[in-house]
Amino acid sequence: MFLICLLPTFWAFAQQDSIPSGKGKKGKTVAPPAVYIPKDSAALADSIRREKTRRVTRHSAIIPGWGQFNNRQPWKAPVIYGALGFTTYLFFDNLTSYKDLKQAYIVRTDTIPTNDNDMPPEYQPLSTNSIRFYRDEFRKNVDYSALAFIIMWGLNVVDAAVFANLREFDVSDDIGLKLKTPNFNLATGQTQLGLTVQLKSGTKPLKPLPAK
């Protein structure tokens, strides 16, 4: 019987906890849940800029030139693909020469002198030491061309990230240079010449990011 009497009280507490933000059933105002809001527009602009920079950097790391298109600089894409294509060509060209010289060195140093004619004609006049030297040089060139390809890819990512971060800064006609007229001091006999540089700091208004 005692538990039956307490059921209405338990029901009232349950209803109060389940009321969403806004007005309850009886018109009582319930405080809405806490939502993070930036303190000022500068913090919001900085947050949007960081998110845009991360997105552009990620796109450029996945596909070269994609970040440049996001930055509205499509003219950079042919330069990037030209650099990557040239380093790719160097890599495979050096790799082919290295494999040929490696095989030529094996043929030259084996105990079967009759198979020297199996080498490519351009390597047959070379001595054994020369073949070994060129083999090692082309092996280094393979590593260098692979490293150059990686550097070009990395520069593509850095370029996209830097311009994505700097694109929002305001560069307007308010930046000026003024030269003050000379001022001659009779008491000290010194001439003062002033130079004033006016800079406008700040950022352009940012547009909200599109929904992902």
N, C-alpha and C positions, 0 to 999 in steps of 0.2 A: 504493500500500500504506500509505503514511504517513497519508493522508487517511482511509482505512478504519479505521485504529487510533484516530483522533481522533473518529470518529462517536459512540461511547458517551458521551464527555465532553460534546460539543455537545448531545446528547439530554438529559443530566442537567441542564444549565443551562437548557434550554428548558422542561423540566418544572418546575423550581424557580420560574421566572418566571411560569408560568401557574397556579400554585396560588392559589386564592382565599383571602380572609381566613378564619381559623379554623384547623383542623388539616389538614395535608397528608396525603399518602398514607401516609407512614411515621409519622404521629402527631406530627410536628413542628408546633409552634405558630407561626403566622405573624401578625405584627402587623396588625390591621385598619386600613383606610384612615382617614385623619384626618377627623373629622366635627366641624363647628362646634357647640359646645354653649354656651349662655349661661352666664356665670359664676355668676349667682344668679337667684333667682326675680323680683327687681325688674327685671332686664334683660329677662327673658322677658315679664313683664307689660307693660313699656313697648313692646316690639316688637309684641305683640298689639294694644295700644291704638292704635299708629300705623297698623297695617294696617287695623284696623276704621274708624278715622277716614278714611283714604284711600278705603275702599270706600263709606262713607256719603256722602262728598263727591262721589265720582264718580256715584253713583246720583242724588243730588239735582241735579247739574248736567245729567244726561240727562233726567230726568222730575221736575218740581217736585213736592214732597211725598213722593217715594219715600224720601229720607233721613230724613224725619220718621217715616215708618212703621218704618224700621229702628231708630230711636231710641225706639220705643214711645210716640210722641206723635202719634197719628193726628188728634187734635183740631185740630192746626195746619194740616192739609191744606185744610180749607174756607177758612181765613183766607188762605192763600197763593193758592188759586185765585180767591178773591174779589178780591184785590188785582190779580192778573194779568188777570182778566177785566175789571175796571173800567178799567185802563190801556189794554187792547186796545180797549174801546168808545170811550174818549176819542180814541185814535189814528184810528180809522176815521171817527168823527164829525167831527173837525177836518179830516181829509183830504177828506171830502165837501164841507164848507163852503169849503175852500180852492179846490177845483176849480171850484165854482160861481162864486165871486168872481173867480177868474182868468178864466173865460170871460166873465163880466159885464164885466170891465174891458176885455177885447179887443173886445167888442161896442160898448161905450161910446166907445172911442177910435178906432174905425175911421172910414172916410169915408162910411159908409152909414148915415144917420140913421134910415132906415125899419126897421131891424132891432133897434131898442132894445126893442121889445115882446117880443123873443125871450128877454130876460132873465127870471129868476124874479120874480114880482110883488113880493117883499119887498125886492129890490134896485133896482127901478126908481125909487123916490123919492130914492135916494141920489145925491149928486154924484159926479163922477169921482174927486175926491181922497178922498172917504169910502170909495168902493169899493176904491181902492188901499190905503188905510190898513188896512181890515179884511182885505184879502187878505194883506198882510204879517203881520198879527197871527195869523191862522189858520195861516200858514206856520210861524211860531214855535211855535205850539201843537202842530203836528204833530211837530216836533222834541222838544219837551218831553215829550209823551206817550210817544214812542218811548224817550226816555231814562228816563222813570219805569218803563216796562216792564222795561228792562234792569236797573235798580236793584232792582226787586222780585224779579226772578229771581236776582240776585246775593245779596240778603239771604236768600233761601231757601237758597242754598248755604252761606252763612256760618252761618246758624242751625243747619243740620244738622251742619256740621263742629264747631262749638263745643260743642253738646250731646253729640255723639258722643265728644268728648274729655273732657268733664267728667262724663259719666254714670257713669264707673267710680270716681270719688272718693267716699270714705266720708264721709257727713254723718250722724252719729248723736247719741244723747243724751249722749255723753261731752263734747260741747262745752258748756261751762258758764261761768258768771260768778259770782265769789265776791267779796264785799265784806268786808274784814278790819275787825275792831273797832278803833276809834280808840285810839291809844297816846299818852298825855301824858307828856312828858319834863319832870321837875321842874327839872333842872339848866339847861336851855335855855329852858324855858317854851314849847316848841313842841308842837303836836299832829300826829301822823303818822296818815294815813289811807291804807290800802292797797287796791288793786283788782287782783284776780287773774283772768285769763282762761285757761281750760283748753281747749286745742284738741287734737284727735286727728287726726293726719295719716296718710296712707296711702291705699291703694286697696282696693276690694273684690276678692275672688277673681275671676279672669277665667276664662271658659269657653273652651275651644278653638274656633277658627273651624271652621265646616263646610267640608267639601271642596267645591272649585269644580267 
